[in-house]
């Protein structure tokens, strides 16, 4: 059973989820006056999300790639639904959606060269061309800019998480690509939770009030510390990293996760909305959940690829 | 049977290709007689509203639609009647000897739920036009039937008039409190208009130029 470490890690994640459920239950029992419905809803949603990913990890690589393609689709749809678009660009949006199956085909095909350039080069050049065919130049620049940015954020970035899956096992890492992906997802999401929790408990000094008034230095640094420790602890099970590399990866994920989070916050603030959608009860839309991942996935992927492949 | 099968596909399509953000689904009438009034942007409007209902109820939910469009040829008429369950109304009445809303009266009499688009036409996507008075005649005749306003946004972006290319968008469906008969038609229409205005202001919708 070569995947044994992966199973152990999945069990560990379920144990953390179980602990979270017990804590939330205990909290809502202790302070009956306070409203914990959002926290309960959030925890329930975590349960569903972790169940989906566990299933993917256990069934097959291909299923996981398809699920990531679906996540990209939902995220892009959310993005296109919340930004201003032009009627003339309906067809262009359609092409942008079609880029998703193509990009994930490169992933499944392990065609790294094409995977790395398809969206930033070919879609980048093609979308403006598709847009000019409507011969409506008013708002052209804005349309092309916003559509390309959405494609980069929701499809290109996220597809890097899926590409981790097809990295082969190495001598020091029997969990292979799946282990790396689990490492990335676990740390990115746990970093979000940790930054939030540290901020709630000790948050005082605002870090970037113009964009995200609830983010504090205490939350940020607490998150970085927690993620660093978790990275060092879990790396031997899931990755080929020695502790120095694990620590670096932990800090990278914590920093990039924070930047991804506030970047999507800036976008939402510009559009005057609180949540990108309402797909995940307690969390908001899918973009609200994967905002950090849009930054951590490509950076962690290149970190790993540069040093270990 | 055919209708149920069709709406199983529609429900799946709506779930994956569109994705709905429904607010206050519990306000939709569970049984008739009742009238659902919605703004009209797309052919998807009817299908999405029907897809919100449980399959077992579909046979008692009747979209009211233009006879000149949906019954313009035998094939369309057959689908409109047997799959979509449409009640036809004449938009331009030539024969004044009978009431064009008779089909609607019969359906309400039978305790069915009507889906009505008082704008009369899909028109320009995502722009509301004036409401036609037909609904007030129905409300006057059936004062016990609640009139439930439903405001939708996004369906006109996904499939506007004059195209067959469906582009995925998340769509908002806001359901308002039911209106009951106010006593006269003008004040009823005014109240309905106000409900729609309030529903359409619930969210900052992305611009669509």
Interface residues (C-beta under 8 A of the other chain):
Chain A: X73 X74 X77 X78 X80 X81 X82 X83 X84 X85 X86 X87 X90 X91 X93 X94 X97 X139 X271 X272 X273 X277 X278 X279
Chain B: X19 X21 X125 X154 X157 X160 X163 X165 X167 X168 X169 X170 X171 X204 X206 X207 X208 X209
